[in-house]
Amino acid sequence: MSTVFETYTAAVHAALDALEAAGTIPAGLDRKAVALEPPRDPSHGDLATNAAMVLAKPAGKAPRAIAEPLAGELAKAAGVASVDVAGPGFINIRLDPAVWIGELNAILAAGGDYGRTGLGKGVHVNVEYVSANPTGPMHMGHCRGAVVGDALAALLEFAGHEVTREYYVNDAGGQVDVLARSAHLRYREALGEDIGEIPEGLYPGDYLKPAGAALAAEFGDAYVGQPEGEWLALFRTRAVDAMLALIKADLALLGIHHDLFSSEAEVQAAGEADRAEAELRAKGYVYEGVLEPPKGELPDDWEPVELTLFRSTAFGDDVDRPLKKSDGSWTYFGADMAYHKRKAERADQLIDIWGADHAGTVKRIQAAVAALTDGKPFDVKLVQMVRLFRAGEPVKMSKRSGSFVTLADVVREVGKDVVRFMMLTRRADAPLDFDFAKVVEQSKDNPVFYVQYAHARIHSLARRAAEAGFTIGVPSAADLARLDETELDLVRFAAQWPRIVEAAANAHEPHRIAFYLGDLAAAFHANWNRGNDDPSKRYLIADDAGITNARLALARGLGQVIANGLHVMGVTPVEEMH
């Protein structure tokens, strides 16, 4: 069943077809910019289209010369009560109340599928997110990107895409050698050695103690006192595996499960970086050259060195980028380039969720993907930091001591759903404050509570209706026709859900779901509060089963849309608040 916006978008295009057939506008005009949406001022109508405004110039006509005949055609569409031309050529459409009653029935009939769309049309999208170094447990610095990526993946699936959730394991750099040495220290400790204070440069956290104990149990003292070359590779593999198990367990607490974990070391070992370089060289995008010296005062040890460079400037980057270091090993960018080529071979679109501290590398990787894939769609979303507060005071952390706020600790304290919802209450590229007290506060200033309270209130209403003896069934058309204009406004608001899904999916912005749910919940609470001033506006009217059943249907429809939005966010809708 088509939604209201799909139905009347089709009506706009049918009306434009009629104008073409009549010769009022030229045939074949590009209609991509034609939109149908709610007017900014609800008093102007239910829907508004910019069709005349955006087609006027290519048609060689004044906007009103298109708007007036277009309004005449739209007035013929089923369910249209009136059409007005406003200002220079905007068209406002008012629909019969029966249209909105029909949409309420559509929400109830579709249930959890209401808002699903074929926008993605089976397009396969690879969403890579988290990808933290496998050197320790997840902390709150990783949490926001994890939630944004996971919610975006769910949103794209809801919009019809095929999605692969991927985690890139950075297990080929110097940081995993440091991890191996740190694990070796804990291994010796597990065998009874007094290791004293953790040396500078090693990971000090207690989270490595279980890995050390497992190594001691497996190998005994076989690697005590042995040269590093005897144990480094083995301990690196074991330690990375232990840290990945820890990371997966932490992510599972947030309800996050990746489809694929890809190893940087495996990408390099498979020769994929060599193949990517060869392909770029064949296209003329790789050369041997010398980078310009750093700006400002030169370091004493700087000297020009010939390197293998990628012409990223051909794709808008500031400078060309080295693929290899002076010793011939791959730069992180060189390895990352090959990894993205591999992803692009399995997907139609790529999306990366990165921390804002990686902003400086966006242009170069976008350049490499453009060169390697001939312009396959690739989007990088940057996620700003989360600032932690407790009762208004910043929570201090020390990397040196290994003391930091782990994701697991936060989830256990406030709950998965609170964490996930809060991570989506701001745009990803804006800093976010997370106050342990405020996120569990039961007030309208806490968006998590306010949305969940709306859903719980609706379920409480159904329970109370059953206890009062009301038969909750499908209301008759006559009963639904008794919904007043304010109640139909709630249906109009709920009917925007499919549009929100498409807009958020197109923009790769899952925070739009949280914003919409906050507004919908506020509208519901405001309507509920009408009954405090006027008992006739309450949802349960003891001596009027007809209006009660109609309002219960309205509440169920709103609750369904809220639940659908929460599910996309990875948040479990609650039926009771305690």
Stockholm file with secondary structure:
# STOCKHOLM 1.0

chainA/1-578         MSTVFETYTAAVHAALDALEAAGTIPAGLDRKAVALEPPRDPSHGDLATNAAMVLAKPAGKAPRAIAEPLAGELAKAAGVASVDVAGPGFINIRLDPAVWIGELNAILAAGGDYGRTGLGKGVHVNVEYVSANPTGPMHMGHCRGAVVGDALAALLEFAGHEVTREYYVNDAGGQVDVLARSAHLRYREALGEDIGEIPEGLYPGDYLKPAGAALAAEFGDAYVGQPEGEWLALFRTRAVDAMLALIKADLALLGIHHDLFSSEAEVQAAGEADRAEAELRAKGYVYEGVLEPPKGELPDDWEPVELTLFRSTAFGDDVDRPLKKSDGSWTYFGADMAYHKRKAERADQLIDIWGADHAGTVKRIQAAVAALTDGKPFDVKLVQMVRLFRAGEPVKMSKRSGSFVTLADVVREVGKDVVRFMMLTRRADAPLDFDFAKVVEQSKDNPVFYVQYAHARIHSLARRAAEAGFTIGVPSAADLARLDETELDLVRFAAQWPRIVEAAANAHEPHRIAFYLGDLAAAFHANWNRGNDDPSKRYLIADDAGITNARLALARGLGQVIANGLHVMGVTPVEEMH
#=GR chainA/1-578 SS CCCHHHHHHHHHHHHHHHHHHHTSSCTTCCCTTCCEECCSSGGGCSEEECHHHHHHHHHTSCHHHHHHHHHHHHTTSTTEEEEEEETTTEEEEEECHHHHHHHHHHHHHHGGGTTCCSTTTTCEEEEECCCCCSSSCCBHHHHHHHHHHHHHHHHHHHTTCEEEEEEEECCSSHHHHHHHHHHHHHHHHHTTCCCCSCCTTSCCCGGGHHHHHHHHHHHTTTTTTCCHHHHHHHHHHHHHHHHHHHHHHHHHHTTCCCSEEEEHHHHHHTTHHHHHHHHHHHTTCEEEEECCCCSSSCCTTCCCCEEEEECGGGGTCSSCEESBCTTSCBCHHHHHHHHHHHHHHHCSEEEEEEEGGGGGGHHHHHHHHHHHHTSCCEEEEEECCEEEEETTEECCCBTTTTBCCBHHHHHHHHCHHHHHHHHTSSCTTSCEEEETTGGGCCSTTSHHHHHHHHHHHHHHHHHHHHHTTCCCCCCCHHHHTTCCHHHHHHHHHHTTHHHHHHHHHHHTCTHHHHHHHHHHHHHHHHHHHHHHHCGGGSSCCTTCHHHHHHHHHHHHHHHHHHHHHHHHHTCCCCSCCC
#=GC SS_cons         CCCHHHHHHHHHHHHHHHHHHHTSSCTTCCCTTCCEECCSSGGGCSEEECHHHHHHHHHTSCHHHHHHHHHHHHTTSTTEEEEEEETTTEEEEEECHHHHHHHHHHHHHHGGGTTCCSTTTTCEEEEECCCCCSSSCCBHHHHHHHHHHHHHHHHHHHTTCEEEEEEEECCSSHHHHHHHHHHHHHHHHHTTCCCCSCCTTSCCCGGGHHHHHHHHHHHTTTTTTCCHHHHHHHHHHHHHHHHHHHHHHHHHHTTCCCSEEEEHHHHHHTTHHHHHHHHHHHTTCEEEEECCCCSSSCCTTCCCCEEEEECGGGGTCSSCEESBCTTSCBCHHHHHHHHHHHHHHHCSEEEEEEEGGGGGGHHHHHHHHHHHHTSCCEEEEEECCEEEEETTEECCCBTTTTBCCBHHHHHHHHCHHHHHHHHTSSCTTSCEEEETTGGGCCSTTSHHHHHHHHHHHHHHHHHHHHHTTCCCCCCCHHHHTTCCHHHHHHHHHHTTHHHHHHHHHHHTCTHHHHHHHHHHHHHHHHHHHHHHHCGGGSSCCTTCHHHHHHHHHHHHHHHHHHHHHHHHHTCCCCSCCC
//
